[in-house]
Amino acid sequence: MGKLPVNKKGSFDDFYLKIRKKVTDWFESGKLGEKSGKWMDNFVQYLLIFPDLIHLMIKLVSDKEVSPKTKGMIAIGFVYFISPIDIVPDFIPVFGFVDDLLIAVILLNKIINSSDEGMREKIKFYWVGEDDIFIKIKEIVATMNELSSQIPKSISGFFKKYK
């Protein structure tokens, strides 16, 4: 991998970062928690990371030094994001984007785990999120694993309750 490009903020970056700041300020104001309760905070925190993940993926795809294999994996993710057929349909408010978030996290986790130090530096460079990208991906994967282990228990508990 060569030298990282100089971070020149283009019109897309400026627009994205302005919107991101507005959403972050709104979230940090606590107005969502007032309306929906505190249970929503962690959930929304993960959903607010999704645009940052998409931004990162766009930057990686547009980088000439990123391998075609990595770009191909990201392209598969984009196809899923725009596909009208989803595990959780996108027209369901808020929850419709959970599967898209999980696909993005799974792809980036695979890219991170199979990349060299140069690629990890590119990922850090392009990441605009507030937290460490590598820690955040691991955290979401761990949460996803924990939730997926709870689903069978919840389903069996539901059927036992209504026997």
Secondary structure, DSSP 8 states (H G I E B T S, - for coil): ----------HHHHHHHHHHHHHHHHHHTTHHHHHH-TTHHHHHHHHHHHHHHHHHHHHHHH-TTS-HHHHHHHHHHHHHHH-S--SS-TTSTTGGGHHHHHHHHHHHHHHHHT--HHHHHHHHHH--SSS-HHHHHHHHHHHHHHHHHHHHHHHHHHHHHT-
